[in-house]
Amino acid sequence: MKTPYMTETGIFFHLFCGDAERGFLISTAALRLLGRRLGFVMDYMNLYLAHEALIHALARDMAERQADPVIYLEAEHFPVTAVGA
């Protein structure tokens, strides 16, 4: 699996979903939202790493429903119940 990296709009990462490697981009807005919910103050990459399990679970779920070459994860994809209020 390739190493996640920062882009202008968020963090791009790859996951194996089924038998194929898929690309995902989580927006900086989504990362800020996740950080605020738990009171984390850190850079985007560390926010991604702190929430990696949740982000990957959502990404795999979305990959089952979308055939797009790159799946974009935005703040509204992370309901409050996913990480607490």
PASEBA-1860 file (N, C-alpha, C; in nm, 3 decimals):
! residues 85
1> MKTPYMTE> 0.085/-0.118/0.000/0.000/0.000/0.000/0.089/0.124/0.000 ~ 0.049/0.224/-0.076/0.128/0.346/-0.088/0.109/0.436/0.032 ~ 0.208/0.520/0.059/0.205/0.612/0.172/0.109/0.728/0.144 ~ 0.024/0.764/0.241/-0.065/0.880/0.222/0.018/1.008/0.206 ~ -0.036/1.104/0.132/0.036/1.230/0.116/-0.061/1.347/0.108 ~ -0.011/1.463/0.146/-0.089/1.586/0.149/-0.099/1.647/0.010 ~ -0.219/1.696/-0.024/-0.242/1.770/-0.147/-0.298/1.907/-0.109 ~ -0.329/1.990/-0.206/-0.389/2.120/-0.176/-0.525/2.109/-0.110
9> TGIFFHLF> -0.598/2.003/-0.139/-0.735/1.990/-0.089/-0.753/1.888/0.023 ~ -0.651/1.812/0.054/-0.663/1.713/0.161/-0.552/1.610/0.154 ~ -0.582/1.494/0.208/-0.484/1.385/0.210/-0.532/1.275/0.116 ~ -0.443/1.236/0.025/-0.470/1.130/-0.070/-0.411/1.001/-0.016 ~ -0.490/0.893/-0.021/-0.440/0.764/0.027/-0.502/0.652/-0.058 ~ -0.442/0.535/-0.050/-0.488/0.417/-0.123/-0.525/0.307/-0.024 ~ -0.625/0.229/-0.061/-0.665/0.111/0.016/-0.698/-0.001/-0.081 ~ -0.676/-0.125/-0.038/-0.724/-0.238/-0.115/-0.868/-0.263/-0.074
17> CGDAERGF> -0.956/-0.262/-0.170/-1.098/-0.286/-0.148/-1.137/-0.400/-0.241 ~ -1.167/-0.513/-0.181/-1.191/-0.632/-0.264/-1.059/-0.676/-0.324 ~ -1.053/-0.681/-0.455/-0.930/-0.725/-0.521/-0.858/-0.612/-0.592 ~ -0.899/-0.487/-0.566/-0.838/-0.374/-0.636/-0.793/-0.266/-0.538 ~ -0.689/-0.196/-0.577/-0.643/-0.082/-0.498/-0.722/0.040/-0.544 ~ -0.778/0.114/-0.447/-0.860/0.231/-0.478/-0.795/0.355/-0.420 ~ -0.820/0.470/-0.483/-0.768/0.597/-0.435/-0.876/0.677/-0.364 ~ -0.837/0.746/-0.258/-0.930/0.825/-0.178/-0.866/0.960/-0.146
25> LISTAALR> -0.948/1.061/-0.133/-0.902/1.193/-0.091/-0.993/1.241/0.020 ~ -0.939/1.261/0.139/-1.018/1.316/0.249/-0.987/1.465/0.257 ~ -1.092/1.545/0.258/-1.076/1.690/0.255/-1.019/1.743/0.387 ~ -0.956/1.859/0.378/-0.905/1.924/0.501/-1.021/1.962/0.592 ~ -1.136/1.996/0.535/-1.255/2.029/0.617/-1.298/1.907/0.699 ~ -1.296/1.789/0.639/-1.332/1.668/0.712/-1.231/1.640/0.823 ~ -1.104/1.660/0.796/-1.001/1.638/0.899/-1.016/1.738/1.014 ~ -1.044/1.865/0.981/-1.066/1.966/1.087/-1.185/1.928/1.173
33> LLGRRLGF> -1.293/1.882/1.110/-1.413/1.842/1.182/-1.382/1.729/1.279 ~ -1.311/1.627/1.232/-1.276/1.515/1.320/-1.190/1.562/1.436 ~ -1.096/1.651/1.411/-1.011/1.703/1.517/-1.089/1.783/1.620 ~ -1.180/1.867/1.574/-1.260/1.949/1.666/-1.348/1.863/1.755 ~ -1.404/1.758/1.700/-1.495/1.674/1.779/-1.427/1.610/1.898 ~ -1.299/1.582/1.886/-1.227/1.519/1.996/-1.128/1.613/2.064 ~ -1.129/1.740/2.022/-1.041/1.838/2.084/-0.895/1.824/2.046 ~ -0.867/1.763/1.932/-0.729/1.747/1.888/-0.682/1.874/1.816
41> VMDYMNLY> -0.562/1.917/1.849/-0.500/2.030/1.779/-0.368/1.977/1.724 ~ -0.368/1.948/1.593/-0.249/1.894/1.529/-0.259/1.916/1.379 ~ -0.152/1.889/1.308/-0.153/1.909/1.163/-0.240/1.802/1.096 ~ -0.269/1.824/0.968/-0.361/1.736/0.895/-0.314/1.592/0.890 ~ -0.188/1.569/0.867/-0.140/1.431/0.857/-0.158/1.358/0.991 ~ -0.130/1.426/1.101/-0.149/1.362/1.230/-0.297/1.341/1.261 ~ -0.383/1.432/1.217/-0.527/1.410/1.232/-0.570/1.286/1.153 ~ -0.517/1.273/1.032/-0.546/1.154/0.951/-0.500/1.028/1.024
49> LAHEALIH> -0.379/1.028/1.075/-0.327/0.910/1.144/-0.405/0.880/1.271 ~ -0.448/0.984/1.344/-0.525/0.964/1.467/-0.662/0.903/1.439 ~ -0.718/0.931/1.322/-0.851/0.882/1.286/-0.847/0.778/1.174 ~ -0.732/0.720/1.152/-0.712/0.631/1.038/-0.812/0.516/1.032 ~ -0.841/0.453/1.142/-0.933/0.339/1.142/-1.073/0.382/1.098 ~ -1.121/0.493/1.152/-1.252/0.545/1.114/-1.255/0.587/0.968 ~ -1.153/0.658/0.924/-1.145/0.705/0.785/-1.142/0.587/0.689 ~ -1.063/0.486/0.719/-1.052/0.370/0.631/-1.182/0.290/0.629
57> ALARDMAE> -1.250/0.279/0.744/-1.378/0.207/0.747/-1.480/0.277/0.658 ~ -1.488/0.409/0.669/-1.582/0.484/0.585/-1.542/0.474/0.438 ~ -1.413/0.483/0.409/-1.365/0.475/0.271/-1.402/0.341/0.209 ~ -1.380/0.233/0.281/-1.414/0.100/0.227/-1.564/0.085/0.205 ~ -1.643/0.140/0.297/-1.787/0.137/0.282/-1.830/0.213/0.156 ~ -1.773/0.330/0.135/-1.806/0.408/0.017/-1.758/0.340/-0.111 ~ -1.647/0.272/-0.106/-1.592/0.203/-0.224/-1.685/0.092/-0.271 ~ -1.759/0.032/-0.179/-1.854/-0.073/-0.217/-1.970/-0.016/-0.298
65> RQADPVIY> -1.999/0.114/-0.281/-2.114/0.176/-0.347/-2.077/0.266/-0.464 ~ -1.949/0.298/-0.481/-1.908/0.390/-0.587/-1.799/0.326/-0.673 ~ -1.807/0.350/-0.801/-1.707/0.297/-0.894/-1.609/0.404/-0.940 ~ -1.619/0.525/-0.883/-1.531/0.634/-0.924/-1.384/0.596/-0.901 ~ -1.294/0.643/-0.989/-1.151/0.610/-0.973/-1.093/0.667/-0.843 ~ -1.141/0.785/-0.802/-1.099/0.844/-0.675/-1.226/0.882/-0.599 ~ -1.234/0.841/-0.473/-1.350/0.871/-0.390/-1.313/0.984/-0.295 ~ -1.395/1.088/-0.294/-1.370/1.208/-0.216/-1.450/1.202/-0.087
73> LEAEHFPV> -1.383/1.205/0.028/-1.447/1.202/0.159/-1.457/1.345/0.212 ~ -1.580/1.390/0.237/-1.602/1.525/0.285/-1.655/1.522/0.427 ~ -1.663/1.638/0.491/-1.705/1.648/0.631/-1.841/1.582/0.654 ~ -1.936/1.603/0.562/-2.070/1.547/0.583/-2.074/1.394/0.580 ~ -1.968/1.330/0.537/-1.963/1.183/0.539/-1.935/1.128/0.679 ~ -1.902/1.216/0.773/-1.868/1.172/0.908/-1.976/1.219/1.006 ~ -2.078/1.138/1.027/-2.186/1.177/1.120/-2.133/1.191/1.262 ~ -2.201/1.272/1.340/-2.158/1.297/1.478/-2.146/1.167/1.555
81> TAVGA> -2.234/1.072/1.534/-2.229/0.947/1.608/-2.106/0.863/1.576 ~ -2.038/0.895/1.467/-1.919/0.817/1.428/-1.803/0.840/1.524 ~ -1.793/0.961/1.579/-1.679/0.990/1.667/-1.720/1.058/1.796 ~ -1.847/1.071/1.824/-1.894/1.141/1.943/-1.917/1.287/1.913 ~ -1.985/1.352/2.002/-2.020/1.495/1.979/-1.909/1.587/2.020
END
